[in-house]
């Protein structure tokens, strides 16, 4: 019992250190920041102290939380559309090679063109909200498409032979073999796409915000900048970071739950 | 044990295989697979013995010659075991064995009895709910064999199934395979590069040479089944092992001269 629990304790200690070390660095940096602002008497419209940012976050919570909600709604709507579109197109690619050959180059073009450059153009043709949604969709779409397509094509060759031997139909092969094989790849794409959808939404909001549209977090940053409300700018930035971290953690956890029992990526090595 | 009178299940005549890059994998191959026999294809790697298996399974087509079946039904009455266990890692042992039945449209409930029977045949009754990751190499191979046997095929094709296992596990699985073959009366074609394994298991060995792949010798092992570890110490075993080794050596020597 004790022989077993000793390495377990050591492992927990290691894990605790993984959390404790970055937290110490973070708190230390905040302390230094706070001290510098206090000692040099820097006014908040130049550099607000962390305590000031925190109090702004609480004081302006009604406005900021409303904006956070707008940004998150756009992020998840775009991500949902990217998942549906990306997975559907990847399945079409896997089932019919000519679809892949016809459409993949355009997916690449969409991916390599910077979203900041596309956003103003989209705002000409679409209303602000829709344009922001489309921008976020465009950046999240490609990693999901390309990862899922790669996963669908990576099914074990011997298993493919076995399916052929038992005269499986194309759709049986897709459902029982290719889709499960693609799941780890898809989840990897989802983790990247989730972060990118948020970035896409922010970038598009900034572009749209300058045209007088939207009320998301990015709009709050632009607006606070005009009003020299620097503490609120920082507060909005903090919320964006926290949202990004939570999205990443959520999809990491989802991967672990879905792959826990079989995939190497979700398991610790033995011994 | 071998039945010389019955017509062969499958007959290969003048079979050749040339790959797209021009490599001649096989040339002028004649082979009869008799009902009920345990036939080993023994040879150095790259001699095309796996290609023969794939062609019999219909996974590759010959570029010359013909493959004739005794009846149309036998052609799809097959089980196939690969060198690695080739299990679906994302699902349980039970669902892995279910696969051949599932692909032919059998629901889980209708298949359950046959799956449990197949698992008990290979001694894995308690492991239906386990995932492949949780099993040892030898156990995974047993699941793979259970999957191949769940449809009770007339012909079982095995492509170096035990090559990646340690010798102790391999001996155990050799004996299990002989027991299963006796119980089910399955005809087996077994690809291997181990002389001793092929002599222990087979009623007949076809020895291959490479470049191009061809059969250079056929050795009958007329020891009766059931065989057990005593057979490994018999004079016949020693004599046939020597004959198979000699044939294999001359196959390798022929290759060196090229």
HADDOCK unambig.tbl for C-alpha pairs under 7 A between the chains (distance, minus, plus):
assign (segid A and resid 158 and name CA) (segid B and resid 86 and name CA) 6.44 0.50 0.50
assign (segid A and resid 159 and name CA) (segid B and resid 86 and name CA) 6.26 0.50 0.50
assign (segid A and resid 161 and name CA) (segid B and resid 59 and name CA) 6.82 0.50 0.50
assign (segid A and resid 165 and name CA) (segid B and resid 57 and name CA) 6.94 0.50 0.50
assign (segid A and resid 165 and name CA) (segid B and resid 59 and name CA) 6.96 0.50 0.50
assign (segid A and resid 166 and name CA) (segid B and resid 100 and name CA) 6.40 0.50 0.50
assign (segid A and resid 166 and name CA) (segid B and resid 103 and name CA) 6.90 0.50 0.50
assign (segid A and resid 168 and name CA) (segid B and resid 103 and name CA) 5.87 0.50 0.50
assign (segid A and resid 262 and name CA) (segid B and resid 89 and name CA) 5.66 0.50 0.50
assign (segid A and resid 262 and name CA) (segid B and resid 90 and name CA) 5.32 0.50 0.50
assign (segid A and resid 262 and name CA) (segid B and resid 133 and name CA) 6.41 0.50 0.50
